[in-house]
Amino acid sequence: MKRRKLLGMLLAAAVAAFTLVGCGSTSSGEEKDQQGASGEESGASEEEQTPDEGETEEPEGSADVELPEMETPDEWVSRFEGVTPTPYTDFSATDDQIAKIKEEGLTVGLVMHTGGESFSNAVISGVTKASEELGIEIVAQTDAQWDAAQQSTNLESVMAKDPDIVILCQIDVEAMTDQLKEAAANGTKFVFFDNINASLSEDDYVSLVTTDTYAAGVECAKDMAQKLGGSGKIAMFTWSAPNLGNRARSQGFRDYIEKNFPEIEIVTEEFYDDASDCAALADAVFAKYPDLDGAFGQWDIPLEGVISSAQGNDVSNEFVGTCVDLGYNVARIMAEDGMCKGIGAQQPYKDGYYSLYAGALACIGEDVPKMILIDPVNVTKENLEESWPVIYDEPLPDDIKSLLN
């Protein structure tokens, strides 16, 4: 493993602050976190959320690599030409608007891309919290298990409930177009989180609520560069689906490494159809590159597969894994000083929470931004306990917390 071979020289270098790229928004340290769309706190108090959302306290002895900032190019954020993202901190509902929403007796259906893991559970929790605040009934909730055809069937079943609002994450960005357009023409308010159908017009949907995933990839690259001391050989694992939101993660990671760290070589980028394939893909990568120093996973489950492969191939625990999304398993690996060293986390609780507020405001005739953008959070072992409630609106699980002591 190549480990800080220039340590003596690099220790004198200044370290750039870990400031989130916000695509025109203010830095996270200047924002009030966990504020509801009504301006009231929806979860843990701000005093409990230190360091500030998205800011990282540098662990002792790691401040040896300068980490410049990188802004997100428009093409990796907007999804649609002419759509300008609005920071979630600039999106809110007034007391009068909330009262009017409650009078409407609205209903909502959730057409989930998958379920049962940390990200989806947090989205559902965010929707549930907002539904309680707004008096909106959740009449349907489905789980497609990453199957686009099943998601289409699920959408039909949800529409049979005649919900006023439908919240969904599109699996195949080219699928369900006719279904969505027909339902939208009949008055259903569609709000997408994370990913959106690529063939819709602005009249077909209310908003896309999403993390700046390019910036999330950049945060992963920063962690990789710092942990490797600025040099090494790494691999990338990227979903093969034509999904702009996910591709933005990998592009942010690649751009940051290639622009700022020429001594870090990306030896291969492996493409998978199913995240469960990543362990087998990684076996082949380790066979070809036995001196591999690290790997980037497009989200937590692919990285879990890579780590499993690394362990099976007797790779040193110094191997540096980074990924987008703070799942339970990678959080536990991180807490145990395992191979997951850094995460550029999305904020799925906010995805769900602000999605329902967007749909509800549209139902009462209010203008809603076509894209609501949420900053990623850089997570390392050193700030894991503080970052978890920012991302999930609940404390770090006790079994993971116990590993930090």
N, C-alpha and C positions, 0 to 999 in steps of 0.2 A: 504493500500500500504506500502511496506517496503521501506523506504526512508532514506538512509544514516544513519543508526542507529549507525554506527561506525565513524561518521563524525569527531569527535575530534581526534581520532587516525589516521584516514586516511589522514587528512589534512597535516600531516607531511611526508607523503610518497612522493617519487619522482615520477614524471609522465614520462613514456617513450614517446619519440617523435613520432608523427603520421607520420611514414615513410611508404610508400607503398611497398608492397611485389611485386617485379618485376621479379621473376624467372630468376635471373642472370643478369637483367638489372641494370643500375645505378638508384639511387633514383630520383624521379621526380623533386626534388628541384634542381638537377644538370643538368636538361635537358632544352633545348630550346623548349618551347611549341609553338603550332600552326605553326610549320614550315612545309611548303609544302614538298612533296617528292623531289622536285627540290632544296630544301634548301632555298626557298624564303618564306616569310610569306604569309599564306593563309587567315589570319583573323586578329583578334585584336592583337595589339602590345604586346610584352612581358611585357612592363611597366604597361599595363593595367591589367595584370593577376597576381595580388598579393592578397593573399599569393600564393606561387608557386603551380603548379598543384599537387593535391593530398595531400598537407600539410594543416593541420587544425590549426587555431588559437584557443587556448583554451579559452572558455568564462570564465569570472570571477566567482569564486566560484565553478567551476566544476572540478578543478584539485585535485581530492581526491581519484582516483583509478589508480593504476599502470597498464599500458596497454602494456604487452610485445609483441614483434613482432613474427610472425609465417610465415615461408616460405611455398610456395605452393608445395606439393608433385608432382612428375612428372606425376603420373597417372591422376591427375586432370587438366593437361594442354595439354599434347602432342597430345591427341586424337588418334594418330597412333604410334605404336612402332617404335623407331628409328628416329622420327621427333623431331628435337631440335628447340624450339621457338627462334625467332629472335626479339629483342625489336624493336618497330617501329622507334625508334630514330636512329637505325643502318640501316634503309632501305631508300634508296633515288635513284633518277634518275639524271644523268648528263645532262648538256645542250645539248650535242650531241645526247644522247638517246631521249630526248624530241623532238628535231628537227626531228629525224628519225620517231618517233611515229606520228608526225603531217603529215609527208609525206605519211603515209600509208592510211590515210582516214578511220580510224577504226570506227566500230559501237559497241554499247553495249545495252543489254537488262537487265532489272531488274525484277527478279521473287521474289517479296516480300512475306514474311510470313503473314504479315498483313499491315495495313496502317491507316493513319488518326490520329495516336497518336504521342507523342513527339519523341520516339525512331526511328520509321520508317521515320518520316519526316526529322530527322537529318541525317540518312543514305542517304536518297535521296539528301539532300542538299550537303553532302560531295561528292557524285558521280557527282552531277551537277557542283560543283566547279572544280573538277579534269577534267571533260570533257571539260570545258572551257579552262583550262590551256593546255590540250593536243590535242585539236581539234578533239575530239571524239563525234560522234552523238549518242544521246540516242534515239533508235528506238522503244523501247517498255518498258512499266512499268505496272506490274500487282499486284493485291492485293488478296491473298488467304483467308484472314480473318480467319487464324488459321485452315483452312481445308486442310488436306494433299491431299485428292483426287482432290480438286480444284487446288492446287498448281501444281499437275501433269498435269492437263488440261492446266493451264496457261503456263507451260513450253513448251508444244506443240505449243501453239499459238505464243510464243516468238520465238521459233526455226523457225517458218515459215517466220520470218523476216530475217533469216540468219545472226544473229549478230556475230561479231568476238569474242566478250566477253559476258559472262553471269554472272551476280552477283546475288547471292541468299543466303537466310537463310533457311536451311532445317527444316521443321516442324517435320516430322516423319523421323528419321535418318536412317530408314531401307527402306524407299520408294524411288521410281523413279530410282533405281539403273540401270536398263537396259536402260532407257531413257538417263541417264547421260553418261553411258559408250559408248553408240552408238554415241551420239553427240560429245563426246570428241575424239573418234576415227576418226570422220570426221573433226576434226580441231578446234572445238569450245573451247575457253579457259574459263574454269569455275573457278570462285573465290567465295568462301564461306565466309560469315561473321557470327560470333557468333556461328553457328552450322553447321555441315558438315555431309554428308552421311557416315555412318559407314562402308559401304561395298566397298568403292573405293580403288584403288591402287594409288600410287604416280603419275602414268602416266595419271590418269583420271582427275586431277585437278591441278590448278596452285598454289593456296595457300588458307589457312584459316586465315582470319584477325579477331582477337577476343580480347576482354578484358580478363585479368586474373580473371575469375569469382570466383575462389576459394578465391583469395585475396579480391574480392569485398564482399564476405560473411564474411570474417574476419573483414573487416572494419565495417560492420553492427553489428557484435558481440562486437566490441570495443565500439561503441556508446551505445549499449544495456547495457553493463557492467558498463560503466561510469554513465549513467543516472539512473541506479538502485542502484548505490553505491555498487555494487558487490554481491548483494543477491536479490532473488525474485523468482517468478514462471512465466514461459513464455511458449508460444506455438510457433510452427513452421507450416508454410503453404507451401507445396511443390507440384509442378506439378508432376502428376503421369507418364508422358511420359518418356520413356527410353532415356533421352536426357542428355548426359554427361556434356555438358556445363552448363545446368541449375542445374543438380544435384550437380555440383561442388560448386555452390553458397551455397546451404543448408549444404553441407559437411563442407565447410570452416567455416560457422557460428557455426555449432555444435561442430566441433573440437576445435575451439577457446574457446568456453564457457566451454566445458567439461574439457579441459586441464588446464585452468587458473582460472576458477571461480566455484568451487564445490558448493558454496552456491546459485548459480543460477540453479534452477531445470527446465529442459525442461519437462513439464508434459505431452505433447502430440505433435506429428507431424501429421498433417492432410494432406491428399493427395487429390488433386482435378484434374478433367479432364478438366474443363473449369474454367478460372479465375473468371468468374461471379458467380461461386458457393461458393466463399469464405465467403460471408456474411452469408449464411445459415449454412455453416460449423462452422463459428465463433459463431453463436447463440447457437449451441449445446455445443461448448467448454465453453462459458460463463455460460451456465446452469450447467455444471458439475464442473467448476472451477470459482466460482464467485469472488475469491480473486486473479485472474490472474493479473500480473503486466505488462506484455508486450507480444509482438508477432513479429515474423520475417516473412515477405512476400517475396517470391522468386523474385518477381518484383513488380512494383508500383501498378498495378491494383489489385492483390490479397490483398495488404495491404489496399487499399481503401475500399475493401469489409469488412475487419476486423474492420477498423475504423468506418464504417457505423454501423456495428453490435454493437460495443462498445458504440457508442452514443445512439443507440436504447435501450441498456440495462443499461443505466444510469451509465456507468463506468466513473470514474474520469478522467479529462483531463490530469492527471499526467501519465496515461497509456502510455507506451513507445513502439512505433511502429518503426521498421526499415525495410528497404527493399533494394534490388538492383534496380537500374535505377532511375534517376531523371526525373520523368514525371511532366507535368504542374500541375496536381491536387495535388500531394503530395508536390510539392514545395510550392504551395499556403497554404496547411495545415500547413506546417512547418513555413512559414512566419507568420501565424496567431497564432503561439504558440500552435498549435494543437497537435494531438497524433503522428504525424510523427516527430520523434526526430533526426533521423540520416539515411544517405543513403550511400551505397557503389556503386557509380555511374559508369556505363560503359561510354564509349566515342563513341557514335554512329556516330557522324560526321566523326571522324577519321576512323571508320569502312568503311564507304562508300568511303571516299577520298583515303585511301591507297589500298582499293580493286581494284579500277579502275587503279591506278598506277601499281599494281601487274599484272593485266591482260594485260595492254598495253605493259609492258616490256616483258612479255612472248610472245606477238605477234611479237616482233622484234627479238626473239631468245635469249633474256637475261635470265640468271639464276635468279630465284626468290625464296626466302625462302618459304618452305612449310607451315610455320606457322609464322605469324607476330603478336606479342603480345603487347597489350596496357595496361598500368597500370590503375587501377580504381582510382576514386577520392572520398575521404571522404567528404561528404557534411553535414553541420549542418546549423542551422539558421544563426550562426555567420559568415559563409563564403559563404552563398548562392549567394550573389550578385557577388562575385568574381569567384565562381565555375561555374556558368551558362555559361558564354562565353567560358570558357575552354572546356566545354563539348559540347556546341552547336554552337560555333563560332558566337554568336550573343549576344546582351545584354539581361539581365534579363528583362522579360516583365514588362512594367510600372505598371500594376495593382498589380503584386506581389511585385515589388520594393516599392510601396507606403505603403505596409503592414509592411515593415521593419523599417520604421521611427517612 
